Amino acid sequence: MSASNPGREATAGATSASRPWLAFAGCCAIWGSTFLFISIGNDELAPVWAAALRLACASIILFALSRWTGQKLPSGPGLWPAIGYGALQFGLNFPLLYWGEKTVPSGIAAVLFATIPLSSAIFARLFGIERLQPLKLLGALIAIGGVAVIGGPSGNPTEWMGVFAVLAAVVAASLGTTLLKMGPRPAPFATNALGSLVGLPICLAISRALGESWTIPHSTSAWISIGYLTLAGSVGAFVLMTWLLHHWPVTRVAFISVVTPIVAMLLGALVRHEPLTLASLGGSALVLAGLGCALAGDRLPRRSSGH
């Protein structure tokens, strides 16, 4: 029998513990940039049609990756959570977000998505998945306070409709993620392949109902937008998030959407020349404070129920 190697075991344990944090950081970086690329794609393409093109490309790649890695599509107890996840996360969240970004700047859209931890915490409590810990709720409220400090759009009714669309996308996304958490551990590629396929006809139906023009992109920037959103967003970040859901509580995973506004606002200011004000910087500091508060709640020791 070979002797154990404490040094190797410690290194392996540290690596294993760091993987969820690396996945968390990857999701924050990718999704922080996707708001910008959605805005760039909207310059040429009808918004919901652009979302449908992204899902069509993602479905092909994800099904190929599922077959290559030997992952099986969800079935049995995991089928309906995966279908609900696809319908809400891709079929409703995507059209609402893409359409909302026609009038809402990419940085502000990302900030509105920072409210997702509160809705996720409420859904997780309603479905009996997680307890509503006070520090998590306080952290979410602090983050929402940061959103208020950053400020909303002007009094333009069209712009406010965009805000409501993005907030509705938040509800759809958090509910979809919570439904997925209710099922058995999913295979990341296969689950998102099925989810993209479920969301695609919903996007197409909404696009047709809005009377959008189904045109093939002509500009390089539009193709770059679709390519990046497909590969980095759908194949990269959503796969990382699916894996992360079964290593962390859903309410902690939801705080990805609290960090992404920082990335999105900086990129929006640099690339799209969106205004970066003292209010946005101060609000961003509050958002990060809310993240710290919620994560501190996760690290507090649980009280024993024994006597």
C-alpha positions, 0 to 999 in steps of 0.5 A, spaced: 500 500 500 502 506 498 503 512 503 499 518 502 502 524 500 500 530 504 503 535 500 499 533 494 493 532 497 493 539 500 494 541 493 489 537 490 484 540 495 486 547 494 485 546 487 478 543 488 476 549 492 478 554 487 475 551 481 468 554 483 471 561 484 475 561 477 468 559 474 465 565 478 470 569 475 469 567 468 462 568 468 463 575 471 468 577 466 464 574 460 457 576 462 460 583 463 462 583 456 456 580 453 451 586 454 456 590 450 456 585 444 448 585 444 448 592 444 453 592 438 449 587 434 443 591 435 446 596 431 444 592 425 440 586 427 433 586 429 434 584 437 430 578 438 432 575 431 439 576 433 437 572 440 434 567 435 441 567 431 445 566 437 441 560 440 441 557 433 448 557 433 449 555 440 444 549 439 449 546 434 455 547 437 452 545 444 449 538 441 456 537 438 460 538 444 455 533 448 456 528 443 463 529 443 464 528 451 458 523 451 453 527 455 446 525 455 440 529 454 436 530 460 431 525 461 426 522 467 426 527 473 431 532 470 427 533 463 422 538 465 427 542 470 431 543 463 425 544 459 423 550 464 430 552 464 430 553 457 424 556 456 425 561 461 432 563 461 433 563 453 426 563 450 424 569 455 430 572 458 434 573 451 428 576 447 426 581 453 434 583 454 435 584 447 429 588 446 430 592 452 437 594 450 435 597 444 433 603 448 437 602 455 445 603 455 449 596 456 452 598 462 445 600 465 442 594 463 447 590 466 446 594 473 439 592 472 441 585 472 444 586 479 437 585 482 437 578 480 440 575 487 434 578 490 429 575 486 433 568 486 433 568 493 425 569 493 424 563 488 429 559 492 425 560 498 418 559 495 421 552 492 424 550 498 431 549 495 434 554 500 433 558 506 432 566 506 438 568 510 438 575 513 445 577 510 444 574 503 437 578 503 441 584 506 446 584 501 441 584 495 438 590 498 444 593 499 446 592 491 439 594 489 441 601 493 447 601 489 443 600 482 438 606 485 444 610 486 447 609 479 440 612 477 435 610 471 434 613 464 431 619 462 423 620 463 422 618 456 417 613 456 420 608 450 426 608 455 422 606 461 419 600 457 426 598 455 427 598 463 421 594 464 423 589 459 430 588 462 427 587 469 422 582 466 428 578 463 431 578 470 425 575 473 425 570 467 432 568 468 432 567 476 426 563 475 429 559 470 436 558 474 432 556 480 428 551 476 434 548 474 437 547 481 430 543 483 432 537 478 438 532 479 445 534 477 445 536 470 450 535 464 452 542 462 453 541 455 447 537 454 443 541 458 444 548 455 444 544 448 436 542 450 435 549 453 437 553 447 433 548 442 427 549 447 428 557 447 429 558 439 422 557 437 420 561 442 425 567 440 422 566 433 415 566 435 416 573 439 420 575 433 415 574 428 410 577 432 414 583 433 414 584 425 422 583 425 426 583 419 429 576 418 436 578 415 443 575 415 448 579 418 452 583 413 457 587 417 463 584 420 461 587 427 454 583 427 458 577 425 463 578 431 457 580 436 453 573 434 460 569 434 462 572 441 455 571 444 455 564 442 462 561 443 463 566 450 456 567 452 452 561 451 457 555 450 462 558 455 459 562 461 452 558 461 456 551 461 460 554 467 454 557 470 450 550 470 456 547 473 457 552 478 450 551 480 451 544 483 457 546 487 454 553 490 448 555 493 443 558 487 443 565 491 451 565 491 451 563 484 446 569 482 451 574 485 455 573 478 450 579 476 452 583 481 459 583 479 458 584 471 455 591 471 462 593 473 465 590 467 459 592 463 460 599 465 467 600 464 466 597 457 460 601 455 464 607 457 470 605 453 467 602 447 460 605 446 462 612 450 456 611 455 457 616 460 461 614 467 459 618 472 460 619 480 454 616 481 455 610 477 462 609 480 459 610 487 453 605 486 458 600 483 461 600 490 455 599 494 453 593 489 460 590 491 459 591 498 452 588 497 456 582 494 461 582 500 455 582 505 452 576 501 458 572 501 459 573 508 453 570 510 455 564 506 461 563 510 458 564 517 458 557 521 451 554 521 448 553 528 447 546 530 440 543 531 443 538 537 442 539 544 
